[in-house]
């Protein structure tokens, strides 16, 4: 059972209504996570601004979403893993790309390095080693892109933590466990 209230979009007024209208226009629906965030219009507004700004990230929507998927798996956020998996094709992710994000493993050397670095950032709470920074730079990421990878982790953590606290009710199909998805493609790897 969801532990924090969802704001009903039909009863919203003022700034909250404006924010819901923006969510509806951007996504075609108002997901339950936005309804939870709307308990504080400042939080929903900040999330929308943060997400919109990150749509311009040089790492691209695909890697940004893979990093958030990896973060969601690490933080055991079923809501975020499910919604990110459901909308991933709109960010250009294939089933293999989604699995790579969820497991942190990719056939693409550059993506694999970015996901490993993102995992290091999360695991070490940002206190990564010089070697970990050197490894992601050796894969071709510059300082700006490294900042964007860290930011993708942070944005993922924000939604993961909020949805885990709220136990946000799924309003999209639940993502299959990663073991089932990875075994279906023959990879059988886990995060």
Secondary structure, DSSP 8 states (H G I E B T S, - for coil): --SS----TTT--HHHHHHHHHHHHHHSS--HHHHHHTTSHHHHHHHHHHHHHHTT-TTHHHHHHHHHHHHHHHTT-HHHHHHHHHHGGGGT--HHHHHHHHHT--SSHHHHHHHHHHHHHHHTTT---HHHHHHHHHTT--HHHHHHHHHHHHHHHHHHHHHHHHT----S-----HHHHHHHTT-----
